[in-house]
């Protein structure tokens, strides 16, 4: 994660609209790419959905990827 900006959130525990916040970040900054690192548990799907929405709402075409980590720590995707 060296030389990268890292944002951390938990859609299950945080009472925040990540899609709205991420849309503003993407819209007003020169973001080159987005990598979502999430756990395989269902509640982490919310952060992936928020990023998808933010990318659409920002109006920018930015490469992005999702990396899923299993509960035992192995990388699935």
ZADO-1210 file (C-alpha; in nm, 4 decimals, padded with zeros to 6 digits):
<atoms>
<atom x="00.0000" y="00.0000" z="00.0000" code="UNK" pos="1"/>
<atom x="00.3073" y="00.2158" z="-00.0164" code="UNK" pos="2"/>
<atom x="00.2572" y="00.5297" z="-00.2286" code="UNK" pos="3"/>
<atom x="-00.1204" y="00.4767" z="-00.2362" code="UNK" pos="4"/>
<atom x="-00.4083" y="00.6432" z="-00.0557" code="UNK" pos="5"/>
<atom x="-00.5939" y="00.3980" z="00.1690" code="UNK" pos="6"/>
<atom x="-00.9535" y="00.4391" z="00.2820" code="UNK" pos="7"/>
<atom x="-01.1020" y="00.1972" z="00.5330" code="UNK" pos="8"/>
<atom x="-01.4664" y="00.1380" z="00.6123" code="UNK" pos="9"/>
<atom x="-01.7135" y="-00.1169" z="00.7410" code="UNK" pos="10"/>
<atom x="-02.0645" y="-00.0906" z="00.5971" code="UNK" pos="11"/>
<atom x="-02.1991" y="-00.3136" z="00.8733" code="UNK" pos="12"/>
<atom x="-02.0639" y="-00.1117" z="01.1664" code="UNK" pos="13"/>
<atom x="-02.0406" y="00.2427" z="01.0272" code="UNK" pos="14"/>
<atom x="-02.3456" y="00.4610" z="00.9829" code="UNK" pos="15"/>
<atom x="-02.2129" y="00.6329" z="00.6717" code="UNK" pos="16"/>
<atom x="-02.3143" y="00.6602" z="00.3084" code="UNK" pos="17"/>
<atom x="-01.9924" y="00.5441" z="00.1487" code="UNK" pos="18"/>
<atom x="-02.1248" y="00.5835" z="-00.2057" code="UNK" pos="19"/>
<atom x="-02.1854" y="00.9546" z="-00.1532" code="UNK" pos="20"/>
<atom x="-01.8465" y="01.0149" z="00.0080" code="UNK" pos="21"/>
<atom x="-01.6613" y="00.8118" z="-00.2537" code="UNK" pos="22"/>
<atom x="-01.8455" y="00.9898" z="-00.5353" code="UNK" pos="23"/>
<atom x="-01.7157" y="01.3239" z="-00.4082" code="UNK" pos="24"/>
<atom x="-01.3619" y="01.1895" z="-00.3717" code="UNK" pos="25"/>
<atom x="-01.3659" y="01.0490" z="-00.7249" code="UNK" pos="26"/>
<atom x="-01.5311" y="01.3549" z="-00.8770" code="UNK" pos="27"/>
<atom x="-01.2949" y="01.6162" z="-00.7332" code="UNK" pos="28"/>
<atom x="-00.9608" y="01.4340" z="-00.7359" code="UNK" pos="29"/>
<atom x="-00.7354" y="01.2837" z="-00.9999" code="UNK" pos="30"/>
<atom x="-00.7846" y="00.9191" z="-00.9045" code="UNK" pos="31"/>
<atom x="-00.6084" y="00.6804" z="-01.1441" code="UNK" pos="32"/>
<atom x="-00.7543" y="00.3490" z="-01.0223" code="UNK" pos="33"/>
<atom x="-00.9467" y="00.1914" z="-00.7358" code="UNK" pos="34"/>
<atom x="-00.8809" y="-00.1407" z="-00.5643" code="UNK" pos="35"/>
<atom x="-01.1422" y="-00.2701" z="-00.3219" code="UNK" pos="36"/>
<atom x="-01.0050" y="-00.5209" z="-00.0716" code="UNK" pos="37"/>
<atom x="-01.2887" y="-00.6967" z="00.1066" code="UNK" pos="38"/>
<atom x="-01.3530" y="-01.0076" z="00.3098" code="UNK" pos="39"/>
<atom x="-01.5668" y="-01.2903" z="00.1740" code="UNK" pos="40"/>
<atom x="-01.8383" y="-01.2286" z="00.4348" code="UNK" pos="41"/>
<atom x="-02.1686" y="-01.0968" z="00.2929" code="UNK" pos="42"/>
<atom x="-02.1676" y="-00.7658" z="00.4795" code="UNK" pos="43"/>
<atom x="-01.8479" y="-00.6591" z="00.3017" code="UNK" pos="44"/>
<atom x="-02.0388" y="-00.6646" z="-00.0260" code="UNK" pos="45"/>
<atom x="-02.1755" y="-00.3252" z="00.0754" code="UNK" pos="46"/>
<atom x="-01.8397" y="-00.1572" z="00.0239" code="UNK" pos="47"/>
<atom x="-01.8082" y="-00.3106" z="-00.3228" code="UNK" pos="48"/>
<atom x="-02.1577" y="-00.1860" z="-00.4094" code="UNK" pos="49"/>
<atom x="-02.0712" y="00.1626" z="-00.2775" code="UNK" pos="50"/>
<atom x="-01.7652" y="00.1809" z="-00.5030" code="UNK" pos="51"/>
<atom x="-01.9687" y="00.0715" z="-00.8070" code="UNK" pos="52"/>
<atom x="-02.2275" y="00.3390" z="-00.7333" code="UNK" pos="53"/>
<atom x="-01.9624" y="00.6039" z="-00.6735" code="UNK" pos="54"/>
<atom x="-01.7895" y="00.5270" z="-01.0018" code="UNK" pos="55"/>
<atom x="-02.1195" y="00.5581" z="-01.1900" code="UNK" pos="56"/>
<atom x="-02.2240" y="00.8737" z="-01.0053" code="UNK" pos="57"/>
<atom x="-01.8857" y="01.0439" z="-01.0484" code="UNK" pos="58"/>
<atom x="-01.9139" y="01.0193" z="-01.4263" code="UNK" pos="59"/>
<atom x="-01.5539" y="00.9022" z="-01.4543" code="UNK" pos="60"/>
<atom x="-01.4192" y="00.5946" z="-01.6279" code="UNK" pos="61"/>
<atom x="-01.1605" y="00.4680" z="-01.3790" code="UNK" pos="62"/>
<atom x="-01.0139" y="00.1176" z="-01.3794" code="UNK" pos="63"/>
<atom x="-01.1086" y="-00.0739" z="-01.0681" code="UNK" pos="64"/>
<atom x="-01.0774" y="-00.4209" z="-00.9231" code="UNK" pos="65"/>
<atom x="-01.1981" y="-00.6220" z="-00.6265" code="UNK" pos="66"/>
<atom x="-00.9723" y="-00.8466" z="-00.4190" code="UNK" pos="67"/>
<atom x="-01.1562" y="-01.0839" z="-00.1852" code="UNK" pos="68"/>
<atom x="-00.9889" y="-01.2268" z="00.1231" code="UNK" pos="69"/>
<atom x="-01.1186" y="-01.5471" z="00.2859" code="UNK" pos="70"/>
<atom x="-01.1822" y="-01.5688" z="00.6583" code="UNK" pos="71"/>
<atom x="-00.8626" y="-01.7754" z="00.6880" code="UNK" pos="72"/>
<atom x="-00.6591" y="-01.4949" z="00.5259" code="UNK" pos="73"/>
<atom x="-00.6081" y="-01.6464" z="00.1812" code="UNK" pos="74"/>
<atom x="-00.6714" y="-01.4324" z="-00.1255" code="UNK" pos="75"/>
<atom x="-00.9634" y="-01.5661" z="-00.3284" code="UNK" pos="76"/>
<atom x="-00.9702" y="-01.3227" z="-00.6235" code="UNK" pos="77"/>
</atoms>
